[in-house]
Amino acid sequence: MRAALLFLLSLLAPALAEANTLSRTTENALLHILAHELGHAIIREFDLPILGNEEIMADQFATLMIAETLPDRAEEIVLDRAWFWMQRSDVSSAFGEHPSFERRAGMAMCTLYGLAPESRADMARRAGMPGQDAAACRDRVPEMARSGRRILAPLRMPATARVTEVDVILGEGPWKGAKERSEILPLARRMLEMFDWHSLITLHIDHCDRGAVWERNGRRILLCDNVIDRLEDMRRPQP
């Protein structure tokens, strides 16, 4: 009986492994979410001026970072992140720190389009971006990107320097295997290693229910499985 059960499980193993795999849309959204929290880390660790809403700054940083590090995948990532935002019930208020989900989705698409309007005209069309808004994105995004480059240039890790102040921790939990098989960990580490941190910064992905946060006291970006649960529950249907 035991031998028969083990044989049956061996046949089921590939199917079970496939079921415990992150969807492409979830992986895309997670990359943008991690880049957003990285934006908070950079703002706080390098004492960058906060002259506006920090959440908006982190959103814009995330889109710029995705466009730089994953140019061939950036459109897919931003559109999937925007899609997830648009599926959620809006809980923003006039005095809250987070803009509405619709506004965040629109800003991300505007930023990505404005960086390369010639090659992303079809993206703007599919997103339903009105002509006057598209023109405004083309006008303001290059200035924003230029400002970002100038501010971040002194914080970049020299190409020849050895990275010593970045650590990635993957905890236990039902999504551990899926996270190990995905591209999230190496790509997130790659983004972290682009900056010359003055002390250890940790990316900690674990089985918890605190969402995605930058913890300044612990100098860590924490991504909890409840974010993955939510994204997988509402994942975008594949064509």
C-alpha positions as CSV (number, residue, x, y, z in Angstrom):
1,M,0.0,0.0,0.0
2,R,2.8,2.4,1.0
3,A,4.6,1.7,-2.3
4,A,1.5,2.3,-4.3
5,L,0.8,5.6,-2.5
6,L,4.3,6.8,-3.1
7,F,4.0,5.9,-6.8
8,L,0.8,7.8,-7.1
9,L,2.3,10.9,-5.4
10,S,5.2,10.7,-7.8
11,L,2.8,10.9,-10.7
12,L,1.0,13.8,-9.2
13,A,4.1,15.7,-8.3
14,P,4.5,17.6,-11.6
15,A,0.9,18.7,-11.5
16,L,1.2,19.9,-7.9
17,A,4.4,21.8,-8.7
18,E,2.7,23.5,-11.6
19,A,-0.2,24.5,-9.4
20,N,2.3,26.0,-6.9
21,T,3.6,28.4,-9.5
22,L,3.1,32.2,-9.6
23,S,1.1,33.5,-12.5
24,R,2.9,35.8,-14.8
25,T,0.6,38.7,-13.9
26,T,1.3,38.2,-10.2
27,E,5.0,38.1,-10.7
28,N,4.8,41.3,-12.8
29,A,2.9,43.1,-10.1
30,L,5.2,41.9,-7.3
31,L,8.2,43.3,-9.2
32,H,6.6,46.7,-9.3
33,I,5.6,46.4,-5.7
34,L,9.1,45.6,-4.6
35,A,10.5,48.4,-6.7
36,H,8.0,50.7,-4.9
37,E,9.3,49.7,-1.5
38,L,12.9,50.1,-2.8
39,G,11.9,53.6,-3.6
40,H,10.9,54.2,0.1
41,A,14.2,52.6,1.2
42,I,16.3,55.0,-1.0
43,I,14.3,58.0,0.1
44,R,14.8,57.2,3.7
45,E,18.3,55.7,3.8
46,F,19.8,58.5,1.7
47,D,17.8,61.3,3.3
48,L,16.4,62.5,0.0
49,P,14.2,65.6,0.2
50,I,10.5,64.8,0.5
51,L,8.8,67.8,-1.1
52,G,5.5,66.0,-2.0
53,N,3.7,62.8,-1.4
54,E,6.2,60.0,-0.6
55,E,3.8,57.3,-2.0
56,I,3.6,59.1,-5.3
57,M,7.4,59.4,-5.3
58,A,7.8,55.7,-4.6
59,D,5.4,54.8,-7.4
60,Q,7.2,57.0,-9.9
61,F,10.5,55.5,-8.8
62,A,9.2,52.0,-9.3
63,T,8.1,52.7,-12.8
64,L,11.4,54.3,-13.7
65,M,13.4,51.5,-12.1
66,I,11.3,48.8,-14.0
67,A,11.8,50.7,-17.3
68,E,15.6,50.9,-16.7
69,T,16.3,47.3,-15.5
70,L,13.6,45.4,-17.5
71,P,13.1,47.5,-20.7
72,D,11.8,44.5,-22.7
73,R,9.3,43.6,-20.0
74,A,8.4,47.0,-18.6
75,E,5.2,47.5,-20.6
76,E,3.9,44.1,-19.5
77,I,4.8,44.8,-15.8
78,V,3.2,48.2,-15.7
79,L,0.0,47.2,-17.4
80,D,-0.4,44.2,-15.1
81,R,0.2,46.4,-12.0
82,A,-2.3,48.9,-13.3
83,W,-4.8,46.2,-14.0
84,F,-4.5,45.0,-10.4
85,W,-5.0,48.5,-9.1
86,M,-8.1,48.9,-11.2
87,Q,-9.7,45.7,-9.8
88,R,-9.5,46.9,-6.2
89,S,-12.2,48.9,-4.3
90,D,-10.9,52.4,-3.8
91,V,-10.4,53.3,-0.1
92,S,-8.5,56.6,-0.6
93,S,-9.6,59.8,1.0
94,A,-9.0,63.5,0.4
95,F,-6.5,63.5,3.2
96,G,-4.9,60.1,2.8
97,E,-1.3,59.4,1.9
98,H,-2.3,57.1,-1.0
99,P,-3.8,58.5,-4.2
100,S,-6.8,56.6,-5.6
101,F,-6.0,53.3,-7.3
102,E,-7.2,54.7,-10.6
103,R,-4.8,57.6,-10.2
104,R,-1.9,55.4,-9.4
105,A,-2.6,53.2,-12.4
106,G,-2.9,56.2,-14.7
107,M,0.3,57.7,-13.4
108,A,2.3,54.5,-13.9
109,M,1.1,54.2,-17.5
110,C,1.7,57.8,-18.2
111,T,5.2,57.6,-16.9
112,L,6.1,54.6,-18.9
113,Y,4.6,56.0,-22.0
114,G,6.3,59.3,-21.6
115,L,9.7,57.7,-21.4
116,A,9.4,56.3,-24.9
117,P,6.2,57.6,-26.6
118,E,7.3,56.5,-30.1
119,S,7.6,52.9,-29.2
120,R,4.7,52.8,-26.7
121,A,2.0,54.6,-28.7
122,D,0.1,51.3,-29.0
123,M,0.2,50.9,-25.2
124,A,-1.3,54.4,-24.7
125,R,-4.0,53.5,-27.2
126,R,-4.9,50.2,-25.5
127,A,-4.9,51.9,-22.1
128,G,-7.5,54.4,-23.4
129,M,-5.3,57.4,-22.8
130,P,-6.9,60.6,-24.2
131,G,-4.9,62.5,-26.7
132,Q,-4.4,65.6,-24.4
133,D,-3.3,63.4,-21.5
134,A,-0.8,61.6,-23.7
135,A,0.6,64.9,-24.9
136,A,1.0,66.0,-21.2
137,C,2.8,62.7,-20.4
138,R,5.2,63.3,-23.3
139,D,5.9,66.8,-22.0
140,R,6.4,66.2,-18.3
141,V,7.9,62.7,-18.0
142,P,11.3,63.5,-19.6
143,E,11.8,66.3,-17.0
144,M,10.9,63.9,-14.2
145,A,13.2,61.2,-15.5
146,R,16.1,63.7,-15.9
147,S,15.6,64.9,-12.3
148,G,15.6,61.3,-11.1
149,R,18.8,60.5,-12.9
150,R,20.6,63.5,-11.5
151,I,19.4,62.7,-7.9
152,L,20.3,59.0,-8.0
153,A,23.6,59.2,-9.9
154,P,25.7,59.8,-6.8
155,L,23.9,56.9,-5.0
156,R,24.7,54.3,-7.6
157,M,27.0,51.4,-6.9
158,P,30.3,51.7,-8.9
159,A,30.5,49.0,-11.6
160,T,33.7,47.5,-10.2
161,A,32.7,47.5,-6.5
162,R,31.9,44.3,-4.7
163,V,28.4,44.2,-3.2
164,T,28.5,43.6,0.5
165,E,25.4,45.5,2.0
166,V,22.5,43.5,0.4
167,D,20.9,40.4,1.7
168,V,17.9,38.4,0.6
169,I,16.0,36.1,2.9
170,L,13.3,33.7,1.7
171,G,11.2,32.3,4.6
172,E,9.0,29.2,4.7
173,G,5.4,29.0,3.7
174,P,3.1,27.5,1.0
175,W,4.5,29.9,-1.7
176,K,8.2,29.1,-1.0
177,G,8.7,26.8,-3.9
178,A,6.8,29.1,-6.3
179,K,9.0,32.0,-5.2
180,E,12.2,30.0,-5.7
181,R,11.1,29.1,-9.2
182,S,10.1,32.6,-10.2
183,E,12.4,35.4,-11.3
184,I,11.4,37.7,-8.4
185,L,14.4,37.0,-6.1
186,P,17.2,37.5,-8.7
187,L,15.6,40.5,-10.3
188,A,14.8,42.2,-6.9
189,R,18.4,41.5,-5.8
190,R,19.6,43.1,-9.0
191,M,17.7,46.3,-8.3
192,L,18.9,46.4,-4.7
193,E,22.6,45.9,-5.7
194,M,22.4,49.0,-8.0
195,F,22.8,51.3,-5.0
196,D,25.7,52.0,-2.7
197,W,24.0,51.4,0.7
198,H,25.9,52.6,3.7
199,S,24.7,49.7,5.9
200,L,23.0,46.3,5.3
201,I,19.7,46.3,3.5
202,T,17.6,43.1,3.6
203,L,14.8,41.9,1.3
204,H,12.8,39.5,3.4
205,I,10.0,37.5,1.7
206,D,8.1,35.4,4.1
207,H,4.9,33.8,5.2
208,C,3.2,36.7,7.1
209,D,0.2,39.0,6.8
210,R,1.7,42.5,6.9
211,G,1.6,43.2,3.2
212,A,4.6,44.9,1.6
213,V,6.5,47.5,3.7
214,W,9.8,49.2,4.1
215,E,10.9,48.9,7.8
216,R,13.3,51.7,8.5
217,N,14.3,50.5,11.9
218,G,15.2,47.1,10.7
219,R,16.5,48.4,7.3
220,R,14.5,45.7,5.4
221,I,11.9,45.4,2.7
222,L,9.3,42.9,3.9
223,L,7.0,41.2,1.4
224,C,4.4,38.9,3.0
225,D,2.5,36.0,1.4
226,N,-0.8,37.7,1.9
227,V,0.1,40.0,-1.0
228,I,0.7,37.0,-3.2
229,D,-2.6,35.5,-2.0
230,R,-4.5,38.6,-3.0
231,L,-2.8,38.9,-6.4
232,E,-3.4,35.3,-7.2
233,D,-7.0,35.5,-6.2
234,M,-7.6,38.3,-8.7
235,R,-5.0,37.5,-11.3
236,R,-5.5,38.7,-14.8
237,P,-6.8,36.1,-17.2
238,Q,-4.2,35.1,-19.8
239,P,-5.1,35.4,-23.5
